[in-house]
Amino acid sequence: MFAVIAGGGTAGHMIPALAIAEQLVDRGRSARSVAFVASKRQIDAQLLGDTDHPRLFLNVDGLQRSLSPRAILRSLLAVPKMVIGTAIVTRRFRTWQPRVVVSVGGFASEPAVRAARALRIPVVVVSYDQHPGLATRRQAKRAAAVAVAFAGSKLPGAKHTGAPVRHSVRRVVRGVVGDDSLRRRAAEVFGIDPSRRVIVAMGGSLGSRTINEAVETWVAANSARGDVAVLHLAGERFVNDNVATGAQSEHVGLGDRARIQYVRRASHQEMADVWRIADVVVCRAGASTVAELVTVGSAALVVPWAAAADDHQRLNAKWLADAGAALVVEENDIAARFAADLSRIVDDAVLRERLVAKSYALGALNRSSAIGSMIEAAAR
């Protein structure tokens, strides 16, 4: 085993983890020599799918921020689960004998990092948020190397490498020869007319009721537009709210005369398809979404989740806004600003081009393989 990538529990952890694995495979490592230690949550197994990576799923949990009886019980059980998980990983590492352990943060990474330290295996910490989480901050103090997505990080020994992004997304380059055919092919996946201006709306892996309602209201108000198509990735929790899965415009109460094209899905695994057709994106400011946004370079209206841990989504959104790479609407301003700002991006070609250029410039390091180089060096 060359490397073990540790972390999981959410798509926000697993997607960067898979992107790191792809960088190592691109550098000549076999998929069988890059293993995962993740949580037993369904999203981890779902995203790893039928890849060739060896894997170990642990029954672990993190400390809860709530004081409800259920949250308190989970916090109390988190400690023994962590102890048991560390023992299980330690035994597995003695079999695997990895040369390096890579942490993508979160509670699911802790057992593997603790086991690596006990067995004197070098640890590389990868941080892709403006404000690193508690596990990342603690692990970075004794890491062999620390890769960060944002310049100016206060983590000890931090090196600005950009964020890990899936290989298929890194390959999306728009506006080049052959791009029209690739766009048409991606649009066919969703049944969308590629000649229209395409808005992609998504609220993260779980979906966002706030974004969903704002987008549906905008679609209803702009139902007469024959130049616009909307791909709405509403999330598994909300896909059947008000609108049937895969519904077209008439199912949103728009009437028979509606000309706007509206396609609603729960989600889509191949994000390269989504980014290839997106002329305008409406999204949250999670680390993975922001990393892919600037890697591809897209005009975006960003709505940061106000309840995100350590307010990290607002910090990510501010990074985009300060660079002129996106328009940002806070949740408490949605009623006043969302519709006008979205229409402004859709209708102003000069604004769209400026947002695309600024966004793409921010993603230069994301399109590199700097993290893979750092991991190889730590293993040596």
Summary of the structure (lengths in Angstrom):
residues: 380
radius of gyration: 21.1
end to end distance: 13.8
largest distance: 67.6
contacts: 1351
relative contact order: 0.12
helix: 48%
strand: 15%
